[in-house]
Amino acid sequence: MDKRLEFAYLSRTDYGEAWELQKSLVRQIDKEERPDTLLMLEHPPTYTIGTDRHPEHLLYGPEELERRGIQVFQIDRGGDITYHGPGQLVGYPLLYLDAVGLDLHAYLRNLEEAIIGLLAEFGIEGGRKPEYTGVWVGDEKIAAIGVKFNRARTRKGFVTSHGFALNVKRNVEQDGFQGIIPCGIAEYGVTSLEKLTGEKFDVERIGERLLPHFGRVFGYGEIVSSESIRATPAR
């Protein structure tokens, strides 16, 4: 039987609400109350700081953060600090990984591979840097990846949460990354799909084009839209 994936593209959603939604869906997937699920969305301007915390990598003080309307969250994914904001496709794969044959590093490489496949549609050669997680074009990062493996309570294995952030619109690298040292990497820059192609893109349409690559890499024969997942749009 084909593996089944549900996906939902949400309207622009506050980070805190999306985080709580992830936790709820992880519990449902753990209990086998719903299939594997991929959330895709945009966030208002937000910095998230993972478990590899380095406060010095946040360059803005409280007053500047307030002036720019940027929220800050310390969260439970791996990695350091990154930026989320309008014009960026954020994906949260919530997938059950069986303990048999489990390779957590392979999961990260598969996330990268799905994005690399998408970039190839636009004639962009995405790649990896052995010392860093994420997808790169030359020496500029186009997609950041940071995940959490939640130990399943009712089955042997894990349910994934958090995920990837793909820079689509050109404004993304200008709007928020200048206020941080992204992922603690000072020597390299960031880029976007629009910057590399000179074209304009709709973020939701890019999410739709990613789905076949995600399904191919992770082996989902059936990908369907979920009508049951909702989030309150950000104000």
C-alpha positions as CSV (number, residue, x, y, z in Angstrom):
1,M,0.0,0.0,0.0
2,D,1.3,3.4,-0.9
3,K,2.5,5.6,1.9
4,R,0.1,8.6,2.4
5,L,1.1,12.2,3.2
6,E,-1.3,15.0,4.1
7,F,-0.3,18.5,3.5
8,A,-1.7,21.9,4.4
9,Y,-0.7,25.3,3.2
10,L,-1.6,27.8,6.0
11,S,-2.0,31.5,5.8
12,R,0.7,33.6,7.4
13,T,0.8,32.3,10.9
14,D,2.5,33.6,14.1
15,Y,5.4,31.4,15.1
16,G,4.0,30.5,18.6
17,E,0.7,29.3,17.2
18,A,2.5,27.2,14.5
19,W,4.7,25.7,17.2
20,E,1.7,24.6,19.3
21,L,0.0,23.2,16.2
22,Q,3.1,21.1,15.5
23,K,3.0,19.7,19.0
24,S,-0.7,18.7,18.7
25,L,-0.2,17.0,15.3
26,V,2.9,15.1,16.6
27,R,0.8,13.7,19.4
28,Q,-1.9,12.6,16.9
29,I,0.6,11.0,14.6
30,D,2.2,9.2,17.5
31,K,-1.2,7.7,18.4
32,E,-1.9,6.8,14.7
33,E,-4.9,9.2,14.7
34,R,-3.7,10.9,11.6
35,P,-1.2,10.2,8.8
36,D,2.2,11.8,8.3
37,T,1.7,15.5,7.6
38,L,3.5,18.4,6.0
39,L,2.7,21.9,7.0
40,M,3.8,24.8,4.8
41,L,3.4,28.5,5.6
42,E,5.0,31.9,6.1
43,H,5.7,33.6,9.4
44,P,5.7,37.3,10.4
45,P,9.3,38.5,11.1
46,T,10.7,36.1,13.7
47,Y,14.1,34.9,15.0
48,T,14.2,31.4,16.4
49,I,17.1,30.1,18.5
50,G,17.6,26.4,18.7
51,T,19.3,24.2,21.3
52,D,22.8,25.2,20.2
53,R,22.3,28.6,21.7
54,H,24.7,31.5,21.2
55,P,23.1,34.8,22.4
56,E,25.9,36.8,20.8
57,H,24.7,35.7,17.3
58,L,21.6,37.9,17.8
59,L,22.9,41.4,16.8
60,Y,19.8,43.5,17.6
61,G,19.0,44.7,21.1
62,P,15.4,44.7,22.5
63,E,14.6,48.3,21.3
64,E,15.7,47.5,17.7
65,L,13.7,44.2,17.7
66,E,10.6,46.1,18.9
67,R,11.1,48.9,16.3
68,R,11.4,46.3,13.5
69,G,8.5,44.2,14.8
70,I,10.6,41.0,15.1
71,Q,9.7,38.4,17.7
72,V,12.2,36.0,19.3
73,F,11.6,32.4,20.3
74,Q,13.9,30.0,22.1
75,I,12.8,26.6,20.8
76,D,13.5,22.9,21.0
77,R,14.9,22.2,17.5
78,G,18.6,21.6,16.8
79,G,20.8,24.3,15.6
80,D,21.5,28.0,16.3
81,I,19.7,31.2,15.3
82,T,17.8,31.7,12.1
83,Y,15.3,34.1,10.6
84,H,11.7,33.5,9.4
85,G,9.6,36.1,7.6
86,P,7.4,37.0,4.7
87,G,8.7,35.7,1.4
88,Q,10.1,32.5,2.9
89,L,8.6,29.1,2.5
90,V,8.6,27.3,5.8
91,G,7.9,23.6,5.9
92,Y,7.2,21.5,9.0
93,P,7.3,17.7,8.1
94,L,5.6,15.8,10.9
95,L,6.6,12.2,10.0
96,Y,6.8,8.9,11.9
97,L,10.2,7.3,11.6
98,D,10.2,3.6,12.6
99,A,13.1,2.6,14.8
100,V,13.9,-0.3,12.5
101,G,16.7,0.8,10.2
102,L,16.5,4.4,11.6
103,D,19.1,6.8,10.3
104,L,18.5,10.3,11.6
105,H,21.3,11.9,9.5
106,A,19.6,10.4,6.4
107,Y,16.4,12.2,7.2
108,L,18.3,15.5,7.1
109,R,19.9,14.6,3.9
110,N,16.5,13.7,2.4
111,L,15.1,17.1,3.3
112,E,18.1,18.7,1.5
113,E,17.6,16.4,-1.5
114,A,13.9,17.4,-1.9
115,I,14.9,21.1,-2.0
116,I,17.8,20.4,-4.3
117,G,15.4,18.7,-6.7
118,L,13.1,21.7,-6.6
119,L,15.9,24.1,-7.4
120,A,16.9,22.0,-10.4
121,E,13.5,22.9,-12.0
122,F,14.8,26.5,-12.2
123,G,18.2,25.6,-13.5
124,I,19.8,26.1,-10.1
125,E,22.5,23.7,-8.9
126,G,21.8,23.4,-5.2
127,G,24.4,21.6,-3.0
128,R,25.6,20.8,0.4
129,K,28.5,21.8,2.6
130,P,29.8,18.8,4.5
131,E,30.2,20.7,7.8
132,Y,26.8,22.4,7.7
133,T,23.2,21.3,7.4
134,G,21.1,23.1,4.8
135,V,21.0,23.7,1.0
136,W,23.6,26.0,-0.6
137,V,24.2,27.6,-4.0
138,G,27.9,28.2,-4.1
139,D,28.8,29.9,-0.8
140,E,25.3,31.3,-0.1
141,K,22.6,29.4,1.8
142,I,19.2,29.3,0.2
143,A,17.5,26.9,2.7
144,A,18.1,26.4,6.4
145,I,17.2,23.1,8.2
146,G,16.6,22.5,11.9
147,V,14.6,19.6,13.3
148,K,13.5,17.8,16.4
149,F,13.1,14.0,16.7
150,N,10.3,13.4,19.2
151,R,10.4,10.0,20.8
152,A,7.2,8.2,20.1
153,R,5.2,7.1,23.2
154,T,3.0,4.4,21.6
155,R,5.4,3.0,19.0
156,K,9.1,2.4,18.6
157,G,10.6,5.3,16.8
158,F,10.3,9.0,16.5
159,V,8.0,11.7,15.1
160,T,9.7,14.6,13.4
161,S,8.9,18.3,13.9
162,H,10.3,21.7,12.8
163,G,11.9,21.5,9.4
164,F,13.1,23.8,6.6
165,A,13.0,27.4,5.5
166,L,13.5,28.1,1.8
167,N,14.2,31.8,0.8
168,V,11.9,32.5,-2.1
169,K,11.5,36.3,-2.4
170,R,14.4,38.6,-2.7
171,N,13.4,40.7,0.3
172,V,14.1,37.8,2.7
173,E,17.9,38.1,2.7
174,Q,17.5,41.9,3.3
175,D,14.7,42.0,5.9
176,G,16.0,39.9,8.7
177,F,19.3,38.2,8.2
178,Q,21.3,41.3,8.8
179,G,20.3,41.2,12.4
180,I,21.9,37.9,13.1
181,I,24.8,35.6,12.4
182,P,22.7,33.0,10.6
183,C,23.2,29.5,12.2
184,G,26.4,31.0,13.6
185,I,28.1,31.0,10.2
186,A,29.7,34.4,9.6
187,E,31.8,33.6,6.6
188,Y,29.0,32.8,4.2
189,G,25.9,34.7,3.0
190,V,22.3,33.9,2.1
191,T,20.4,34.0,-1.1
192,S,16.9,33.5,-2.5
193,L,15.1,31.9,-5.5
194,E,14.2,35.3,-6.9
195,K,17.7,36.7,-6.5
196,L,19.2,33.7,-8.4
197,T,16.6,33.7,-11.2
198,G,15.6,37.3,-11.6
199,E,12.0,36.2,-11.6
200,K,9.1,36.8,-9.3
201,F,7.4,33.9,-7.4
202,D,4.4,33.2,-5.3
203,V,5.5,31.4,-2.1
204,E,2.4,29.1,-2.0
205,R,3.0,28.0,-5.7
206,I,6.6,27.2,-4.8
207,G,5.3,25.0,-2.0
208,E,3.1,23.2,-4.5
209,R,6.0,22.5,-6.8
210,L,8.0,21.1,-3.9
211,L,5.5,18.4,-3.1
212,P,6.4,16.0,-5.8
213,H,10.0,16.2,-4.9
214,F,9.2,15.6,-1.2
215,G,7.0,12.7,-2.1
216,R,9.7,11.1,-4.3
217,V,12.5,11.4,-1.8
218,F,10.4,10.2,1.2
219,G,8.5,7.5,-0.8
220,Y,4.9,8.9,-0.5
221,G,2.8,7.4,-3.3
222,E,-0.3,9.4,-2.2
223,I,-0.2,13.2,-1.3
224,V,-3.5,14.8,-0.4
225,S,-4.6,18.2,0.9
226,S,-5.9,18.2,4.4
227,E,-9.1,20.2,5.1
228,S,-8.9,19.6,8.9
229,I,-5.8,21.7,9.8
230,R,-6.4,25.3,10.6
231,A,-4.3,28.1,12.1
232,T,-5.3,31.7,13.0
233,P,-3.8,34.1,10.4
234,A,-1.2,36.5,11.9
235,R,-2.4,40.0,12.4
